[in-house]
Amino acid sequence: MGSKFKNFGLIGLGMIAGVAVSMQFSAVAQKGTAETLPFDELKDLTNVFGLIKSAYVEPVEDKKLIKDAISGMVGSLDPHSVYLDKKAYKELNESTQGKFVGLGIEVGMEDGYVKIISPIEDSPAYRANLKSGDLITKLDSEPVKGLTLDEAVKRMRGEPHTKITLTIYRKSEEKPIVVTITRELIKQQSVKAKIVEPGYAWIRVSQFQVPTTDDMSKKIQGLYAQDPNLKGLVLDLRNDPGGVLDSAIGVSAAFLPKEVPVVSTNGQMADQKVTYFARRQDYDRATLTDPLSKLPEAIKKVPMVVLINTGSASASEIVAGALQDYKRATILGTQSFGKGSVQSIIRFPFNSSNPDFAVKLTTARYYTPNGRSIQAKGIVPDLNVEETADGDGFNGLRAREADLQKHLTNDKEKEVARPKVDEAEEEQRLIALAKKSKPLEYGGAEDFQLAQALNHLKGLPVKVTEAKVIDKEGKEGKDSSKEADKPAKAEKTDKADHKTDHKTDSKKK
């Protein structure tokens, strides 16, 4: 057909229930499909449409049937593709700035229930002690099963100061958990930083939002103002579910040499076959000055550790993967979530600034500078360190991309299976562990992984746990993905019209 449509490229997890998943603008060409339309199947669709209109027990509006058909078609593809009505599209647009009304959770769908991927720090959900892996079974006493993810998210959204009651199934608990949460207008600060002890700094990125690169630059400048002779830096990406691709590139570029490849994407469309570099035009298109221009030169060479866990996903994995490939930082923690796909928001009608609806569609996979696909595998740390000195008993409960139904497969290698465990024995162990555990404060005095990161920077012993990884033949062994060659010099594939479209759309944000 040759016409063009605009879309937003999303690097984030699932749908949003009061959480900011952000976007990047790009242009892609719509492929011609008129010659390959399956007319027999479309005839079946129209016949069923006519049957419902004429024979269903109650009248049904045409608009509802068509929207539900689109929603079902898109939602059947993978866990991250979804239909967005006008309101959901507007909320998604607004959420990119880190301001939104909701509970503060990143969610997906599993077995008909809403699964919590990650609660946002300092949000109502976080204070209510909701955890990654929890299943929401009821919303205000109404069963979730039977609702689409979009419908469930709408019910969790609402006005500030209104309440919603959630019924939660948690594997480590014997009975369902019922909790009432008050919705809030959440203004999320995505970057925190402090000097944890003389010579050593900690920077936490809890979500990749539009202002993240600029915010992180200011935090780094502040750290060097406090201590100009930093000997080590810990970048904390634990439970960071993702966000803006631009910001992931910007955070990576702060620590890498200029112009090196950071991440590449590949999909069916020509404009999804792109390599992004550590340069301003790839991480900042909206401001007049480079947010990284005032960083001290020492930041490029200071010894680094990056903390990740099962809740680190998407944009977090882009940063960790790039720093790992260039051997710029040691990755410490547990294996990450494994979301290596890009979602695009396509507006209908095309190019409309006020669309009737939109579709969030998986359009590409992304790859580290060495060409590794993170999809359904994640980043395997250089040093496998559990969250507590006794081991992280909850790590096995946390959902990963490979656990989600209909997830996109890894196109580079066979997926890594999880080790089998005795379910009954494991459940009893987790119940006992849950009763004595307490929420972890990242960056606090009892943060075991942070303490191990500091030990590594100082050359002291680190308490490492052997990671159980299953190889392609199904045998337990070591993971070899980290033993990659030096990144090849990537060809600059971005086109002039691609960059122009980015600049045009960024003004509309």
Secondary structure, DSSP 8 states (H G I E B T S, - for coil): ---EEEEEEEBS-SEEES----EEEEEEE----GGG--HHHHHHHHHHHHHHHHHSSS---HHHHHHHHHHHHHHTT-TT-EEEEHHHHHHHHHHTTTEEEE--EEEEEETTEEEEEEE-TTSHHHHTT--TT-EEEEETTEESTTS-HHHHHHHH---TT-EEEEEEE-TT-SS-EEEEEE-EEEE---EEEEEEETTEEEEEE-SB-TTHHHHHHHHHHHHHHH-TT--EEEEE-TT---B-HHHHHHHHHHHS-TT-EEEEEE-SSGGGSEEEESSHHHH-SS-SS-TTTTS-GGGGTS-EEEEE-TT--THHHHHHHHHHHTT-SEEEES------EEEEEEEESTT-SS-SEEEEEEEEEEE-TT--B-TTT----SEE--SSTT--TTGGGS--GGGSTT----SSS---------HHHHHHHHHHHHHH-----TTSTT-HHHHHHHHHHHT---------EE-TTS-EE---TT-------------HHHHHHHHHHHHH-
